[in-house]
Amino acid sequence: MILPVAVYGHPVLRLKAKKVTIDYPGLEQLIKDMWATMYRTDGIGLAAPQVAKSLRVFVIDADVIKDEYPELKGFKKVFINPQLELLAGKKIWMNEGCLSLPLISKRVKRPTRIKLSYQDEHFNSKIEFFEGMAARIIQHEYDHLEGKLFVDYLDPFSRLFLRKRLKDISSGKVRVDYKVLSDIIHD
């Protein structure tokens, strides 16, 4: 099922997501619905808070950008209860966008290498290093679990410049081709 996407202003996007247990009811269906929603919205990643579930789960399928980033060919994973253990490497600036911040794209500086512990969809524990674009995508989705959005990394002037657009998003005055959930709460 395609789920509506929580957009800027929805309170779930500012919560620190809760750990998921192996017996969490409906987890398998939620993950299926997250995949369906991500594909329908043309995203490459989607975190549970973006579908109004304050849970430590995100999915990524970056294969769609493999022509630009060949290392992402076949990069499709479910991340449950992830924990960033290391942020390393040179920090680089790149444009980021987000389904929860429709029609906004801004440059964000992030480390190029991370170490992440997590569980897969079968609750097998993993510890992996990720580099480059994979590391960036994971950090973006991980931020959703921590109640952060990429606009939080912007300087005060840039945030001020976006203030009206953010207000429009939170009040439902944005047109996208997917269903959204908004709530009027301004940062």
PyMOL commands that set and color helices and strands:
alter all, ss='L'
color gray80, all
select helices_A, chain A and resi 11-14+27-40+48-51+63-65+70-72+132-145+150-153+156-170
alter helices_A, ss='H'
color red, helices_A
select strands_A, chain A and resi 5-6+45-47+57-61+76-97+105-119+125-131+180-181
alter strands_A, ss='S'
color yellow, strands_A
deselect
rebuild
show_as cartoon
